[in-house]
């Protein structure tokens, strides 16, 4: 499947809130002067290999802020341009908010507390203390990056995860310099396009389950449409369908959400039959 890059459309999310988060420079030169245009790639955990040819990895590349694409309760997404000579990348920088700014929704259904081995930390997470909030954000960010790496390597239709650094994930943007990729809910597809989209959704969900991934918040709001293909985004709450106690319940919810939407759009979907198909991927 060809992988194009440039813009990621994240407008129109029902959870959008005003952004007030400034960008904090991550690195300083020896003279302690802040260099806000230094490429962060050499400092970051890189995405999976093979690294696509379009990714600028050189330390000599420069990095520029180009505005904000989306604000949300847990994270904001900024537009970043990375330049090296005549080459450039437009990327999506997903930045999780500081501990005092987060308004996490109840993530207890996604979070497997038994996986947090330190009892004090587990209690801090459950109480929602500052330490617990910080750890929850780290869990979501690390989970999203790891899941995207796994899915991208498997050939799934997800953005390439360029890097992870601090509370930021830098992602491939989907689109081009002229237009943003609309969300499925806003794409205005006709009957043939909707039918094709449903088959792509089903194919992607089969691949996700084979990889041990349930999106756990899948809806037409986190599926992009670009060049007649779908791209799936927003995986911080993804879980393993078997290892996680609520894995099958969350898979059922994903299927129900999409089946309801596609049926309403004139593409009849039997969620029971879909779940039965997906379960065969597990054993």
N, C-alpha and C positions, 0 to 999 in steps of 0.2 A: 504494500500500500504506500503510495507516495506521501511524503511528509513535507508540507509547505509550512513556511513560517512568516510571521510578521505580526498581525494584530489579533488580540483576543477580546471579544466583546463581552463585557461583564456589566453592562448597564441594565437597569430594569429589575434588579433583584428586590423582592419584597422586603428583605431585611436591611436594605441600604440605610445608613445613617451618616450624618455629616462627618467629614474627616478633619481631624485636628492633629494628626501625628506627623511631626517633622522627621526628616531623614537624618539619622545620626551617622556621621562618618565613621567607618569601621577601622581605618588604618591611619597611621601617622608616619611621616618621614622621620629620619634621624634628628632633624632639627626641630621636631615636634610641631611642625606646621601641618595643619590639616590639608589633605589633598582630596577633596570631594569627588574628583574626576578619575581617581585611580580605579582600574578594573579590580573587582573583588574576586575574580575567578581564581587567581593563585592562592588566595587565603581560604577558599571554600572547599567543602566536600563535593567533588564533581559528580555529575550524572553518570549513568552506565555507559560502558564501552560496548561497541564502538561509538565514539563521540561523532555525531553528524558533522559533515564537512563545513556546514554553515556556522557552527558554533565558534566564536572567537575566544580562543583560550590563552593567547599571548598576554604576558604581563604588561606589554607596552600598549595594549588597548586602553582607550579612554572610555569613561562611562558617564552618561548624562541623564538627569531626571527630565522626563517629558510630560509629567502630569499624572493625574490619578484616573484610574479606570473604574474602580468600584470601592465603596466603603461598606463594611459589614460589622456585625457585632463582635466578632472575634479577630478578624483580619481585614486589612485594606490591600488593594491591588493597585500598584503603581506601574506606569509605563516607563521603561528604562531603555535607553539606546546605548549600545556598546559599539565603538568605532575603532578601526585600525586601518589607517590610510583610506583607500577607496571602499573598503568593506564596512558593513554595518549590520548589526542585529537590533531588532526591536523586540524587547522581552517583557514579560509580565513578572513583576516582583511582588510576590504575595508575602506581606509582612504582618505577623501576628502582633496584636497590641500588647502594651505593657501591662503588668499585673494589676495596676491600679485603674486601668482603662477598660478591662475586659468585662463583658456582660455575657459570659458563657451560658448558653441554653443548658438545660439539664441533660448531661451526656451519660448519665448512669446506665442507660440502656446499651450504649456503645462500649463503655469502659468495662473491662474485666478486672475488677479490683483484686482478684486472687493473683493476677500477674504482677502486682506491685508487692515485691517481697518484703520491703522494709515496712514494719507495722506502723511506725510513727508517720511515715510518708503516706501510707494508705489512709490513715485517719485524717491527715491534713487535707488530702484530696477530698475525702468524704465530707469534711467540715467546710470546705471552701475557703481555707485560710490563705494568706498571701503566698506562703510556700506551696500550698496545694494548688492554687491557681497557676502559679508559675510552672509547676510540674505538669499540670494538665495541658497547658499550652505547648510545652515541649513535647509531650506525648502526641498531640494532634499533629504538630509540624513534622516530627520524625516519622509518624505513621503515614502521612500523606506522601512524603518524599520516598519512603521505602516502597509503598504500594505503587506509585507511579513508575519507579525504576523497574519493579517486577513486571508490571503490565506492559511497559514500553518494550522491554526485552522480549516479551512473548508476542509482540506484534499487535498489541491492542491499540485501538484508536484513541490514544490519549496524547496530550502535549509531552514533548521531550522535557524531562526535568534537568535543567542545565546545571544547577548547583544548589547546595544548602549551606547557609552561613548564618549563625546566630538565630534570630527569630524570623529569617527570611528564606523563602524558596524562590529561585529564579526559574521561570518556565518559558518554553517556546510559546510564542503567540501565534494564533491561528488567523490567517487572513492576508491582507496586503496593505500597501501604503494608502490605498484609496478607500477601503471599506473595512468595517469590522464584521466579524462572523456573528450573525444573530443567534440567539438561543432558539432551540426548537420551538418553544412556545410562541416566539415572535417571528418565525421564519416564513409564515404564510404559504406553506406547501399545499399544492393541490392534491387531488385524490391519488394520482400515481406517485407523487413525491411522498405522501404519507405512507402509502403501502410499502414503498422501498425503504423508508425510514424505519418502519416497524421491523422489517426483516434485518436491518442493520443493528437495531437495538437487541433483538433476540440473539443474533450472532455474537454481539459483544458480551451479553450477559452469560452466554455459554462459555466464552473464553475467560471471563472474569472468574466464574465458578471453578473452571479447570485450574486456574492459578491460585485458588484458595482465597478469593476476594468477593465480598459482598459490598457494594457501594454503600448501602445503608441509608442513603438519603437521595435516591435516584428519582428524578422528575424531569419534565421538559425544561426546567429552569437551569439545569446543569448539564445539558447536552447542546453543543454548538453545531451549526450547519454551515459547512464551507465547501464550495466546489462539489456540490452534490454528494457529500459524505458527512458523517457525524463524527464529532470529537467529544469525548466525555471528560468532564472536569470535576473538581472539588471532591477529593477523597480523604479528608482528614479523619472522618468517622468510620472508614471502611473496616470491616471485620472479617475474620475467617468463618466460613459458614458452618464448619464442624467444630473447631476448637472453641469458638466463642459461645457462651451459654444462650445468647439470643440470636445466634447467627441465622438459623432457619426462619425465625420470626421476622428478622429484618429483611431477609431475602423475599419472603412473602409480601412484605409491605412494599418493597421496590416494585415487584411484579404488579401488585394491585394498583399502585399509583399510575404506572405507565399503561396498564390495561384499561383503566378508567378513562384516561386522557385520549388514548387512541380510539377506543370505542366511541367516545363522544365525538371524535372527528370523522367517524364513518369507517374506521378499520376495526371490525369486530375481533376481539381478543378474548380467549377463554383463559383466565388466570390459573385455574386448576390444571389445565393441560400444560401450560407453560412451566409451572412448578414441577410437575411430574417429569417433564423433559430435563429440567435443570438438575433435578436430584440424581438422574442417571449419570451425571458428570462426576458425582462425588464418590461413587464406588465402582 
